[in-house]
Amino acid sequence: MPDTSWKPDLSQLNGPKYLSLVRALREGVRRGDLAPGARLPTVRDLAWRLGVTPGTVARAYQVATQEGLLEAAVGRGTFVAT
């Protein structure tokens, strides 16, 4: 499955950037922009696209995974939970 080209706009969200990204992930899933099973960009790729550190994206992915919003598979990537 190819990477999604999803790139959220975090400029309108307040608070820590990683929490803004978690909110954007939730909203993307709710709106259907991120379909179940969709592969998300790698941490480094999304960090570069958003102009944030890889640690920010990794933390957001970790929180979203703990919430059950995302699923991570070592060596395969991060996906929207099905």
Backbone as CSV, one residue per row, in Angstrom:
resi,resn,N_x,N_y,N_z,CA_x,CA_y,CA_z,C_x,C_y,C_z
1,MET,0.858,-1.187,0.000,0.000,0.000,0.000,0.897,1.241,0.000
2,PRO,0.676,2.193,-0.874,1.525,3.378,-0.946,1.283,4.311,0.236
3,ASP,2.274,5.139,0.492,2.127,6.153,1.532,1.033,7.130,1.140
4,THR,0.319,7.602,2.124,-0.677,8.634,1.881,0.040,9.976,1.722
5,SER,-0.543,10.869,0.991,0.051,12.194,0.822,-0.498,13.175,1.845
6,TRP,-1.118,12.644,2.881,-1.742,13.472,3.917,-0.739,14.429,4.534
7,LYS,-1.113,15.705,4.579,-0.284,16.729,5.210,-1.223,17.694,5.918
8,PRO,-1.342,17.556,7.232,-2.268,18.415,7.964,-1.768,19.854,8.070
9,ASP,-2.701,20.755,8.261,-2.370,22.160,8.505,-2.440,22.377,10.012
10,LEU,-1.291,22.515,10.638,-1.246,22.685,12.091,-1.266,24.154,12.506
11,SER,-1.296,25.061,11.548,-1.178,26.482,11.866,-2.353,27.020,12.675
12,GLN,-3.525,26.400,12.557,-4.705,26.904,13.265,-4.909,26.243,14.625
13,LEU,-4.042,25.306,14.982,-4.201,24.574,16.233,-3.258,25.131,17.288
14,ASN,-3.723,25.174,18.525,-2.931,25.711,19.626,-2.366,24.587,20.473
15,GLY,-1.387,24.935,21.300,-0.813,23.958,22.213,0.416,23.301,21.621
16,PRO,0.917,22.272,22.320,2.107,21.569,21.827,1.866,20.987,20.432
17,LYS,2.897,21.042,19.608,2.749,20.592,18.222,2.373,19.115,18.132
18,TYR,2.906,18.293,19.026,2.577,16.873,18.923,1.103,16.635,19.214
19,LEU,0.520,17.401,20.159,-0.913,17.267,20.435,-1.745,17.823,19.290
20,SER,-1.253,18.865,18.643,-1.946,19.403,17.461,-1.970,18.351,16.362
21,LEU,-0.874,17.625,16.210,-0.811,16.583,15.200,-1.751,15.426,15.552
22,VAL,-1.836,15.072,16.826,-2.783,14.026,17.248,-4.209,14.461,16.924
23,ARG,-4.540,15.719,17.215,-5.881,16.236,16.892,-6.125,16.191,15.384
24,ALA,-5.107,16.544,14.602,-5.239,16.513,13.141,-5.445,15.076,12.657
25,LEU,-4.770,14.112,13.270,-4.969,12.707,12.914,-6.404,12.280,13.209
26,ARG,-6.894,12.624,14.394,-8.278,12.288,14.764,-9.260,12.878,13.755
27,GLU,-9.050,14.144,13.434,-9.942,14.841,12.499,-9.858,14.231,11.104
28,GLY,-8.652,13.885,10.677,-8.480,13.261,9.365,-9.216,11.935,9.262
29,VAL,-9.174,11.154,10.331,-9.898,9.876,10.351,-11.396,10.133,10.366
30,ARG,-11.832,11.072,11.203,-13.263,11.380,11.321,-13.854,11.847,9.989
31,ARG,-13.106,12.699,9.287,-13.585,13.233,8.001,-13.449,12.240,6.857
32,GLY,-12.688,11.185,7.070,-12.479,10.223,5.994,-11.276,10.524,5.124
33,ASP,-10.496,11.551,5.481,-9.275,11.856,4.736,-8.244,10.745,4.919
34,LEU,-8.309,10.077,6.068,-7.421,8.954,6.383,-8.280,7.712,6.549
35,ALA,-8.287,6.885,5.547,-9.129,5.684,5.555,-8.494,4.590,6.414
36,PRO,-9.314,3.708,6.987,-8.764,2.579,7.736,-7.790,1.788,6.867
37,GLY,-6.635,1.489,7.441,-5.610,0.754,6.717,-4.651,1.627,5.923
38,ALA,-4.929,2.928,5.825,-4.045,3.830,5.074,-2.686,3.908,5.759
39,ARG,-1.643,3.853,4.953,-0.286,3.960,5.492,0.073,5.430,5.621
40,LEU,0.547,5.812,6.794,0.942,7.194,7.037,2.378,7.418,6.584
41,PRO,2.729,8.669,6.333,4.115,8.970,5.973,5.054,8.544,7.108
42,THR,6.300,8.300,6.770,7.277,7.982,7.808,7.436,9.189,8.726
43,VAL,7.956,8.931,9.903,8.179,10.009,10.873,9.038,11.111,10.257
44,ARG,10.132,10.717,9.648,11.039,11.727,9.082,10.410,12.493,7.933
45,ASP,9.680,11.791,7.079,9.055,12.449,5.932,8.007,13.462,6.385
46,LEU,7.135,13.056,7.308,6.101,13.984,7.772,6.720,15.152,8.534
47,ALA,7.756,14.876,9.324,8.437,15.957,10.058,9.000,16.981,9.079
48,TRP,9.620,16.495,8.008,10.186,17.405,7.009,9.089,18.226,6.348
49,ARG,7.982,17.548,5.972,6.870,18.250,5.307,6.249,19.323,6.197
50,LEU,6.177,19.045,7.503,5.523,19.969,8.437,6.478,20.988,9.040
51,GLY,7.769,20.780,8.877,8.745,21.693,9.467,8.851,21.536,10.970
52,VAL,8.687,20.305,11.449,8.822,20.024,12.887,9.905,18.962,13.053
53,THR,10.262,18.664,14.290,11.285,17.657,14.532,10.692,16.257,14.393
54,PRO,11.520,15.279,14.050,11.037,13.896,14.009,10.483,13.442,15.358
55,GLY,11.049,13.945,16.450,10.552,13.591,17.775,9.106,14.018,17.985
56,THR,8.726,15.158,17.407,7.348,15.641,17.517,6.394,14.671,16.835
57,VAL,6.740,14.246,15.627,5.881,13.313,14.884,5.861,11.954,15.576
58,ALA,7.031,11.490,16.024,7.094,10.187,16.699,6.220,10.188,17.954
59,ARG,6.258,11.271,18.696,5.441,11.362,19.910,3.959,11.366,19.563
60,ALA,3.578,12.097,18.530,2.171,12.132,18.103,1.722,10.754,17.638
61,TYR,2.549,10.073,16.851,2.209,8.723,16.399,2.071,7.787,17.599
62,GLN,2.949,7.937,18.591,2.903,7.088,19.781,1.605,7.303,20.553
63,VAL,1.226,8.551,20.769,-0.014,8.864,21.486,-1.219,8.320,20.715
64,ALA,-1.239,8.547,19.405,-2.360,8.084,18.589,-2.427,6.552,18.560
65,THR,-1.289,5.897,18.612,-1.261,4.431,18.664,-1.812,3.945,20.006
66,GLN,-1.418,4.596,21.092,-1.922,4.237,22.421,-3.432,4.429,22.509
67,GLU,-3.955,5.403,21.783,-5.405,5.660,21.767,-6.150,4.670,20.881
68,GLY,-5.411,3.884,20.094,-6.047,2.931,19.188,-6.404,3.528,17.842
69,LEU,-5.972,4.753,17.600,-6.251,5.424,16.333,-5.342,4.901,15.218
70,LEU,-4.099,4.577,15.584,-3.111,4.086,14.631,-2.605,2.722,15.064
71,GLU,-2.003,2.009,14.104,-1.337,0.737,14.364,0.061,0.837,13.765
72,ALA,1.054,0.429,14.541,2.433,0.465,14.057,2.948,-0.949,13.901
73,ALA,3.628,-1.200,12.791,4.249,-2.498,12.530,5.722,-2.257,12.242
74,VAL,6.580,-2.788,13.104,8.012,-2.584,12.942,8.457,-3.070,11.561
75,GLY,9.143,-2.198,10.848,9.629,-2.536,9.523,8.615,-2.359,8.401
76,ARG,7.357,-2.139,8.761,6.316,-1.951,7.730,5.785,-0.522,7.707
77,GLY,5.650,0.106,8.864,5.162,1.475,8.916,4.045,1.672,9.914
78,THR,3.433,2.821,9.812,2.333,3.210,10.693,1.077,3.352,9.837
79,PHE,-0.007,2.775,10.317,-1.251,2.711,9.551,-2.421,3.188,10.388
80,VAL,-3.462,3.677,9.717,-4.704,4.015,10.398,-5.340,2.695,10.847
81,ALA,-5.747,2.648,12.098,-6.338,1.416,12.639,-7.575,1.014,11.856
82,THR,-7.746,-0.285,11.721,-8.910,-0.796,10.980,-9.988,-1.265,11.932
